[in-house]
Amino acid sequence: MELYKPGQGMVVRRLLLLTILGIGLFMSVSMWSWMVAAAGSAEATLLWMPAEWLGQSLVGEGTFLGFEVTPALLISIVVFGLVVFLATFYTFQKTSTGEFLIETDKEMRKVSWPTWGELRGSSVVVVIVTVFLGVYLYVIDQVLARVMYFLTNLGGSA
């Protein structure tokens, strides 16, 4: 299999691949922990089989890298492998995705990035304006709350 337009858009392709792999790892670990929890429940079922089957060790008392080898672990590993394969194919081989990522990389190189000094100055301005607006809205809220309290109690005291 040959890489679609090698050398172009590689930074963006790698970032997308890492993002998809992170999501795939999170998904497979979440799925594994769900299956382990379901294996402890006597009433849970997974499709047509009892969920307790997921927690049964396949190698007796042994472990692999500190994990007990169970069907739940194997299913999670297979799902992660599929995600890795599909992510690699999708980010590096698919023509439309490759073109999009190449164009994104080209546009990102045209961006005029601020210096650290400009970034710090802009951040300080944002923080100051945010604090000022927060205080302003708090004061307005308190004033309006007191006005509403006064107006609602004025009619009730007569």
C-alpha positions as CSV (number, residue, x, y, z in Angstrom):
1,M,0.0,0.0,0.0
2,E,1.5,3.3,-1.0
3,L,0.9,6.5,0.9
4,Y,-1.3,9.1,-0.8
5,K,0.8,12.1,-1.7
6,P,3.7,11.3,0.7
7,G,5.4,14.1,2.5
8,Q,2.4,16.4,2.2
9,G,0.2,17.3,5.2
10,M,2.1,14.9,7.5
11,V,1.9,17.1,10.7
12,V,-1.9,17.3,10.4
13,R,-2.2,13.6,9.5
14,R,-0.1,12.6,12.5
15,L,-2.2,14.8,14.8
16,L,-5.4,13.4,13.5
17,L,-4.1,9.8,13.8
18,L,-3.0,10.4,17.4
19,T,-6.4,11.9,18.2
20,I,-8.2,9.0,16.7
21,L,-5.9,6.5,18.5
22,G,-6.6,8.3,21.8
23,I,-10.3,8.1,21.3
24,G,-10.0,4.4,20.3
25,L,-7.9,3.6,23.4
26,F,-10.5,5.4,25.6
27,M,-13.3,3.5,23.9
28,S,-11.7,0.1,24.3
29,V,-10.7,0.7,27.9
30,S,-14.2,1.9,28.7
31,M,-15.7,-1.1,26.9
32,W,-13.3,-3.4,28.8
33,S,-14.3,-1.9,32.2
34,W,-18.0,-2.1,31.3
35,M,-17.6,-5.8,30.4
36,V,-15.7,-6.5,33.6
37,A,-18.4,-4.8,35.7
38,A,-21.1,-6.7,33.7
39,A,-19.3,-10.0,34.3
40,G,-19.7,-9.4,38.1
41,S,-23.5,-9.1,37.7
42,A,-25.4,-12.3,37.8
43,E,-28.4,-10.9,35.8
44,A,-26.5,-9.1,33.0
45,T,-26.3,-10.6,29.5
46,L,-24.2,-9.7,26.5
47,L,-26.2,-10.4,23.3
48,W,-27.1,-14.1,23.7
49,M,-24.6,-15.3,26.4
50,P,-24.4,-14.6,30.1
51,A,-22.1,-11.7,30.9
52,E,-20.2,-13.8,33.6
53,W,-18.5,-15.5,30.7
54,L,-16.6,-12.3,30.0
55,G,-14.8,-12.5,33.3
56,Q,-13.6,-16.1,33.1
57,S,-9.9,-16.4,32.8
58,L,-8.7,-18.1,29.6
59,V,-5.2,-19.1,31.0
60,G,-6.1,-20.3,34.5
61,E,-4.3,-18.4,37.2
62,G,-1.8,-16.6,35.0
63,T,-1.7,-13.0,33.9
64,F,-0.3,-11.1,30.9
65,L,1.3,-7.7,31.6
66,G,-0.5,-7.7,34.9
67,F,-4.0,-8.2,33.4
68,E,-6.0,-11.4,33.7
69,V,-6.6,-12.7,30.2
70,T,-10.4,-12.8,29.8
71,P,-12.7,-12.6,26.9
72,A,-13.5,-9.0,27.9
73,L,-9.8,-8.1,27.5
74,L,-9.5,-9.9,24.2
75,I,-12.6,-8.3,22.8
76,S,-11.3,-4.8,23.8
77,I,-7.9,-5.5,22.2
78,V,-9.5,-6.6,18.9
79,V,-11.7,-3.5,18.9
80,F,-8.6,-1.3,19.5
81,G,-6.8,-3.1,16.7
82,L,-9.7,-2.4,14.3
83,V,-9.7,1.2,15.3
84,V,-5.9,1.4,14.7
85,F,-6.3,-0.2,11.3
86,L,-9.3,2.0,10.2
87,A,-7.6,5.2,11.6
88,T,-4.4,4.5,9.7
89,F,-6.3,3.7,6.5
90,Y,-8.6,6.7,6.8
91,T,-5.9,9.3,7.7
92,F,-3.1,8.1,5.3
93,Q,-4.8,6.4,2.4
94,K,-8.3,7.9,1.7
95,T,-8.0,10.4,-1.1
96,S,-10.6,12.9,0.1
97,T,-9.3,12.9,3.7
98,G,-5.7,13.2,2.4
99,E,-6.6,16.2,0.3
100,F,-8.4,17.9,3.2
101,L,-5.5,17.3,5.5
102,I,-3.0,18.6,2.9
103,E,-5.0,21.7,2.4
104,T,-5.3,22.3,6.1
105,D,-1.6,21.9,6.5
106,K,-1.0,24.5,3.7
107,E,-3.4,27.0,5.3
108,M,-1.9,26.6,8.8
109,R,1.5,27.4,7.3
110,K,0.1,30.8,6.1
111,V,-1.1,31.8,9.5
112,S,0.7,34.6,11.2
113,W,1.3,33.3,14.7
114,P,1.8,35.8,17.6
115,T,5.0,36.0,19.5
116,W,5.1,35.0,23.2
117,G,5.0,38.7,24.2
118,E,1.9,39.4,22.1
119,L,0.2,36.2,23.4
120,R,0.9,37.2,27.0
121,G,-0.3,40.7,26.5
122,S,-3.5,39.5,24.8
123,S,-4.1,37.0,27.6
124,V,-3.8,39.7,30.2
125,V,-6.3,41.8,28.4
126,V,-8.8,38.9,28.1
127,V,-8.5,38.1,31.8
128,I,-8.9,41.7,32.9
129,V,-12.0,42.2,30.6
130,T,-13.5,38.9,31.8
131,V,-13.1,39.9,35.5
132,F,-14.5,43.4,34.8
133,L,-17.5,42.0,33.0
134,G,-18.1,39.4,35.7
135,V,-18.0,42.1,38.4
136,Y,-20.2,44.4,36.3
137,L,-22.8,41.7,35.7
138,Y,-22.8,40.7,39.4
139,V,-23.4,44.3,40.5
140,I,-26.3,44.7,37.9
141,D,-27.8,41.4,39.1
142,Q,-27.7,42.5,42.7
143,V,-29.2,45.9,41.9
144,L,-32.0,44.3,39.8
145,A,-32.7,41.7,42.5
146,R,-33.1,44.5,45.2
147,V,-35.4,46.5,42.8
148,M,-37.5,43.4,42.2
149,Y,-37.6,42.6,46.0
150,F,-38.6,46.2,46.7
151,L,-41.4,46.1,44.0
152,T,-42.8,42.8,45.1
153,N,-42.8,43.6,48.8
154,L,-44.2,47.1,48.1
155,G,-47.5,45.6,46.8
156,G,-47.7,43.1,49.7
157,S,-47.3,45.5,52.6
158,A,-50.2,47.9,51.7
